[in-house]
Amino acid sequence: VAHRLSTIRHADNIVVFQKGVVVEQGKHDDLVLKPGGAYLELVSKQMIGPSAAGDAAGGDHSGAAEAASGHEADSSAGAKGKEGDAKGVDEGAKGAKAQKGSGYVSRAFAMNKPELPWAVLGLMGSLGAGALFPVLAILLVEMLAAYFLCAKTTVKPFVSNLAFPNTSWINSNSTIVSFFDSVGKCSAESGGINCVWTAEGKWESGGDYCYNAPSFCVKFWPPTGSTKVYKESGMCFGSMETTVRDYSLGFLGLGVGAFVSLFFQHYSFARMGEFLTRRLREKTFEAILRQDIGFFDMTDNSVGSLTTKLAKDATYVEGAVGTTLGLLVQNLTIMGISLVIAFIRGWILTLLCLSTFPVLVVAQMFQIQFIAGAGGASKKVYERAGSIATESIAAIRTVASFAAEDKVEMLFLGALKSDGKAVTKTALGAGMGQVRAATGLEQGVPLQRSHHAPSL
């Protein structure tokens, strides 16, 4: 007694029972030629193999099935479509017809709708995490600059024929000064008055009071910058100590912000991903159970292959719409804030660096496509190896009774070794991506920054 017709396809005589009565008997090739026959109906529903039609009647089986019954032909056509569904199509939306390679992201987001509040919290965490690195860069630069805030020098009475204010301590060998790259950064308030000496040889405000002030700013030295001159060295070093302490507290606050932002980013998207993975596996398992019997006769739909897909395919979708989304928002935030800071600090150098950006993008795209092509071949190989392992373990008693352990092991290792070319291709693509570092496309930017840093 057989319910899967593929097991009796080559039998010498097939007897078909219907309600306890023999309605047909004969060979497979003869029975499928009977329009409206009971056996033909069973064959059409089970779709026992892609070549069944050709073997049955010289390629006319499809036409016979359509002539026999319109709904039988529809069932056969539906069964043929199941094979494509088994090759990685996500059956996300309930009752929606899956289309391979399109719309899976929107369906995945729809399945994650119950976790929408977590998505909002994760996006806020990603924005905060993206802002961390530009702020960290500013803090590092300002912290290093603070250690060079005070310099000991001899201030000459005339610089480029521009007279300094005539004070009793300005020509001392122990004069302490601070240099600034812009005029507006220098501030020397004393008694509510900001003492600034201009190139015209006079005070901007304060008049004679500034001659006895503990510090004052010189607007024209160095060129395009300014200098703060201190009467006592302790004032400058106290100011430096205060600045370093403030930036140290800034690092502490940045660490707290990093902990909060990264925690909410990773926790929220990980929670979304786990729920999405569970729902995808439930939908996939339901879809597998709804398939016709002939679906499981296809070589690509063995038990091991289906279990491998059930275990791995859901995680691929989760990776595309879960943690990847958080990283995308984080990187876009880093890029946006960094570009704003870069254009403010030096727009010419920023444009020079951006000129190499298209080259890096194109190179990265080629590298991703190169590796992705090899990844598809690896997926099929691992599914085949997983199928061999699963089926051999499930039938371990049979394998042991025939002493076929070594044979099964060789089959498993052979399936894994057949992926050698794909692995080599992936490694080659990853290695070629490092050529960017060798050519200096990525390292050139830091070198340019370090070269121009002292001029600021």
C-alpha positions in Angstrom: 0.0 0.0 0.0 1.5 3.3 -1.1 0.4 6.9 -0.5 3.5 8.4 -2.2 3.2 7.5 -5.8 6.9 8.1 -6.5 7.7 4.9 -4.7 5.6 2.7 -7.1 6.1 4.6 -10.3 8.1 1.7 -11.9 6.0 -1.1 -10.5 4.8 -3.8 -13.0 1.2 -3.5 -11.9 -0.5 -0.6 -10.0 -3.9 -1.2 -8.5 -6.0 1.9 -7.6 -8.7 1.6 -4.9 -11.4 4.1 -4.4 -13.9 3.6 -1.5 -12.8 -0.1 -1.3 -13.4 -0.8 -5.0 -10.7 -1.4 -7.6 -11.2 1.3 -10.2 -8.0 1.1 -12.2 -4.9 -1.1 -12.6 -1.9 -1.3 -14.9 1.4 0.3 -15.4 2.2 4.0 -14.6 2.7 4.9 -18.3 -0.7 3.4 -19.2 -2.7 4.8 -16.3 -1.6 8.5 -16.8 -3.0 8.4 -20.4 -6.6 7.9 -19.1 -8.3 11.3 -19.1 -10.2 11.9 -15.9 -8.7 8.7 -14.3 -8.3 8.4 -10.6 -4.6 7.6 -10.9 -4.0 10.7 -13.1 -5.7 12.8 -10.6 -3.4 11.5 -7.8 -0.4 12.1 -10.0 -1.4 15.6 -10.8 -1.9 16.5 -7.1 1.3 14.9 -5.8 3.5 16.1 -8.7 5.8 13.1 -8.4 8.6 14.6 -10.4 9.4 17.3 -13.0 10.0 14.6 -15.6 6.9 12.6 -14.9 5.0 14.1 -17.7 7.6 13.4 -20.3 8.2 9.8 -19.1 4.5 9.1 -19.1 3.4 9.9 -22.6 6.2 11.3 -24.5 5.8 14.8 -23.2 2.0 15.0 -23.6 1.1 14.4 -19.9 0.6 18.1 -19.2 -1.9 18.4 -22.0 -3.7 15.3 -20.9 -4.0 16.6 -17.3 -5.4 19.9 -18.5 -7.9 18.2 -20.7 -9.0 15.8 -18.0 -9.7 18.5 -15.4 -9.1 22.2 -15.2 -8.7 22.2 -11.4 -6.2 19.4 -11.7 -4.1 21.4 -14.0 -4.3 24.3 -11.6 -3.2 22.0 -8.8 -0.2 20.8 -10.9 0.8 24.3 -11.7 0.6 25.3 -8.1 2.7 22.4 -7.1 5.4 23.4 -9.6 5.5 26.8 -8.0 6.4 25.3 -4.6 9.9 24.5 -5.6 10.7 28.2 -6.1 9.2 29.0 -2.7 11.5 26.5 -1.1 14.6 28.3 -2.3 14.8 31.1 0.2 11.5 33.0 -0.4 10.2 34.5 2.8 6.6 33.8 3.4 6.2 36.8 5.7 2.8 38.4 5.2 -0.2 36.1 5.8 -2.0 35.2 2.7 0.3 37.3 0.5 1.9 35.8 -2.6 5.7 35.8 -2.1 7.8 37.3 -4.9 11.4 36.2 -5.0 13.9 38.9 -4.3 11.4 41.8 -3.9 9.5 43.3 -1.0 10.9 41.1 1.7 12.1 44.1 3.7 8.7 45.7 3.9 7.1 42.3 4.8 9.8 41.8 7.5 9.0 45.2 9.0 5.3 44.4 8.9 6.0 41.3 10.9 8.0 43.4 13.4 5.1 45.9 13.9 4.4 44.8 17.5 7.9 45.8 18.4 7.5 49.4 17.0 8.2 51.1 20.3 11.5 49.2 20.6 12.4 50.2 17.1 11.9 53.9 18.0 14.0 53.4 21.1 16.7 51.6 19.1 16.8 54.4 16.5 17.3 57.0 19.2 20.1 54.9 20.6 21.6 54.6 17.1 21.5 58.4 16.7 23.2 58.9 20.1 25.8 56.2 19.2 26.5 58.0 15.9 27.1 61.3 17.6 29.6 59.7 20.0 32.6 59.5 17.6 32.5 63.1 16.3 32.2 64.4 19.9 35.0 62.1 20.9 37.3 63.4 18.2 36.6 67.0 19.3 37.3 66.2 22.9 40.6 64.5 22.0 41.8 67.4 20.0 40.8 70.0 22.6 42.3 67.9 25.4 45.6 67.7 23.6 45.6 71.4 22.8 44.9 72.2 26.4 48.3 70.7 27.4 50.0 73.2 25.1 47.9 76.1 26.3 50.7 77.8 28.2 54.0 78.6 26.5 57.1 80.4 28.0 58.5 83.0 25.7 60.1 86.5 25.5 57.7 89.1 24.1 59.5 91.7 22.1 58.3 95.2 22.2 57.9 95.4 18.5 56.6 92.7 16.1 56.4 93.7 12.4 56.6 97.3 13.5 53.5 96.9 15.6 54.0 98.2 19.2 52.9 96.2 22.2 51.4 97.9 25.2 54.0 99.5 27.5 53.7 97.5 30.7 56.4 96.8 33.3 56.4 93.0 32.8 55.9 92.5 29.2 59.6 92.2 28.2 60.4 89.8 31.0 62.0 86.5 30.1 59.4 84.6 32.1 56.4 85.9 30.2 53.7 83.2 29.8 51.5 83.4 26.7 48.7 81.3 25.1 48.3 81.2 21.3 44.9 81.0 19.6 44.2 80.4 15.9 41.5 83.0 15.7 40.9 86.5 17.2 37.6 85.6 18.8 38.9 82.8 21.0 41.1 85.1 23.1 39.3 86.6 26.1 41.0 88.5 29.0 38.2 89.9 31.1 39.2 91.7 34.3 36.7 93.7 36.4 34.1 93.3 33.7 36.4 94.7 31.0 37.9 92.6 28.2 41.4 94.0 27.6 42.3 93.6 23.9 45.3 95.4 22.3 44.7 96.2 18.6 47.0 96.7 15.7 46.4 100.4 15.8 48.3 100.5 19.1 45.4 101.1 21.5 43.0 99.2 23.7 39.6 98.2 22.4 38.1 99.1 25.8 39.2 99.8 29.3 41.9 102.4 28.5 44.6 102.9 31.2 42.9 100.3 33.4 44.2 97.5 31.1 47.9 98.5 31.7 47.6 97.1 35.2 45.3 94.1 34.3 46.6 90.6 35.1 46.3 89.6 31.5 45.4 91.0 28.1 45.0 89.8 24.5 47.0 90.9 21.5 44.8 90.9 18.4 47.4 90.8 15.6 50.0 88.2 16.8 50.4 85.7 15.4 48.9 86.8 12.0 45.2 85.8 11.6 45.3 84.8 15.3 45.7 86.2 18.8 47.8 85.8 21.9 46.9 86.1 25.6 49.7 87.5 27.7 49.7 86.7 31.5 51.4 88.7 34.2 51.8 85.7 36.4 52.4 82.1 35.2 50.1 80.7 37.9 47.1 82.2 36.1 47.8 80.4 32.8 48.5 77.1 34.4 45.4 77.4 36.6 43.4 78.0 33.5 45.0 75.0 31.8 44.2 72.8 34.8 40.6 74.0 34.7 40.3 73.3 31.0 41.8 69.8 31.3 39.5 69.0 34.2 36.4 70.2 32.2 37.4 68.0 29.3 38.0 65.0 31.6 34.5 65.4 32.9 33.4 65.6 29.3 35.0 62.2 28.6 33.2 60.8 31.7 29.9 62.1 30.4 30.7 60.7 27.0 31.3 57.3 28.4 27.9 57.4 30.2 26.2 58.5 27.0 28.0 55.7 25.1 26.8 53.1 27.5 23.2 54.3 27.4 23.1 54.8 23.6 24.8 51.5 22.7 22.7 49.5 25.3 19.4 50.7 23.9 20.6 50.3 20.3 21.8 46.8 20.6 19.1 45.6 23.1 16.2 47.0 21.1 17.3 45.7 17.7 18.3 42.4 19.2 14.9 42.0 20.8 13.2 42.9 17.5 15.4 40.4 15.7 14.6 37.6 18.1 10.8 38.0 17.8 11.2 38.4 14.0 13.3 35.2 13.8 10.7 33.3 15.8 7.8 34.5 13.6 9.7 33.7 10.4 10.5 30.2 11.6 6.8 29.6 12.5 5.6 30.8 9.1 8.3 28.8 7.3 7.4 25.6 9.2 3.7 26.1 8.5 4.5 26.6 4.8 6.5 23.4 4.7 3.7 21.4 6.3 1.2 22.7 3.7 3.2 21.5 0.7 2.1 18.7 -1.5 3.7 15.3 -1.1 5.6 15.7 -4.3 7.4 18.7 -2.9 9.3 16.5 -0.6 10.4 14.2 -3.4 12.5 17.0 -5.0 16.2 16.7 -4.3 16.5 20.2 -3.0 13.8 19.6 -0.4 15.3 16.8 1.6 14.9 16.7 5.4 18.4 18.0 6.0 18.1 20.8 3.5 14.8 22.0 4.9 16.0 21.9 8.5 19.1 23.8 7.5 17.0 26.5 5.8 14.6 26.6 8.7 17.6 27.2 11.1 19.6 29.7 9.0 17.3 31.6 6.5 15.3 33.4 9.2 18.6 34.8 10.7 19.6 36.2 7.3 16.4 38.3 7.2 16.8 39.3 10.8 20.3 40.5 10.1 19.1 42.6 7.2 16.4 44.5 9.0 17.5 44.3 12.6 21.0 45.1 13.7 21.9 46.3 10.2 19.3 49.0 10.4 20.8 50.3 13.6 24.3 50.3 12.1 23.0 52.1 9.0 21.5 54.9 11.1 24.6 55.1 13.3 26.9 55.4 10.3 24.7 58.0 8.6 24.7 60.1 11.8 28.5 59.8 12.1 28.9 60.9 8.5 26.5 63.8 8.8 28.0 65.3 12.0 31.6 64.7 10.8 31.0 66.5 7.5 29.6 69.5 9.4 32.5 69.6 11.7 35.0 69.1 8.9 33.6 71.9 6.7 33.6 74.3 9.7 37.3 73.4 10.6 38.6 73.4 7.0 36.4 73.1 4.0 39.3 72.9 1.5 40.8 69.9 3.1 37.3 68.3 3.4 36.6 68.7 -0.3 40.0 67.2 -1.1 39.2 64.2 1.1 35.7 63.8 -0.4 37.2 63.6 -3.9 38.4 60.1 -3.1 35.0 59.0 -1.7 33.5 57.8 -5.0 36.5 55.6 -5.6 36.1 54.0 -2.2 32.4 53.4 -2.7 32.8 51.8 -6.1 35.6 49.6 -4.8 33.5 48.5 -1.8 30.5 47.7 -4.1 32.6 45.5 -6.3 34.0 43.7 -3.3 30.6 43.1 -1.8 29.2 41.7 -5.1 32.3 39.5 -5.5 31.9 38.0 -2.0 28.1 37.7 -2.3 28.4 35.6 -5.5 30.6 33.1 -3.7 28.3 33.1 -0.7 25.4 31.8 -2.8 27.4 28.8 -3.9 28.5 28.2 -0.3 24.9 28.2 0.9 23.9 25.4 -1.5 27.0 23.3 -0.5 26.3 23.7 3.2 22.6 22.8 2.7 23.7 19.6 0.9 26.2 18.8 3.7 23.6 19.4 6.3 21.2 17.1 4.5 23.7 14.3 4.5 24.4 14.8 8.2 20.8 15.0 9.3 19.6 12.0 7.3 22.5 9.8 8.3 22.0 10.6 12.0 18.3 10.0 11.8 19.0 6.6 10.2 22.0 5.8 12.3 20.8 2.3 13.0 20.7 1.5 9.3 24.1 3.1 8.7 25.6 1.1 11.5 24.0 -2.2 10.4 25.6 -1.8 7.0 28.9 -0.6 8.5 28.6 2.5 6.3 30.0 5.0 8.8 33.2 5.7 6.8 31.1 6.0 3.6 28.8 8.6 5.1 31.8 10.5 6.5 33.4 10.6 3.1 30.2 11.9 1.6 29.9 14.6 4.2 33.6 15.7 3.8 33.2 15.6 0.0 30.2 17.9 0.2 32.2 20.4 2.3 35.3 20.2 0.1 33.3 21.0 -3.0 33.0 24.5 -1.6 36.7 25.1 -2.0 36.4 27.4 -5.0 33.8 29.6 -3.3 35.9 29.9 -0.1 38.9 30.8 -2.2 36.9 33.4 -4.0 35.6 34.9 -0.8 39.1 35.1 0.7 40.4 36.7 -2.5 37.7 39.3 -2.5 38.3 40.2 1.2 42.0 40.4 0.5 41.7 42.6 -2.5 39.6 45.0 -0.4 42.7 45.7 1.6 44.4 47.2 -1.4 42.8 50.5 -0.5 45.0 50.6 2.6 48.1 49.7 0.6 47.4 52.4 -2.0 46.9 55.0 0.8 43.3 55.9 -0.1 42.2 55.5 3.5 45.5 56.3 5.2 46.0 59.5 3.2 43.3 61.4 5.0 44.8 61.0 8.5 48.3 61.9 7.1 46.9 65.1 5.6 45.2 66.0 8.9 48.4 65.4 10.9 50.4 67.4 8.4 48.2 70.5 8.6 47.4 70.3 12.3 50.3 72.5 13.5 49.3 75.3 11.2 46.1 75.7 13.2 
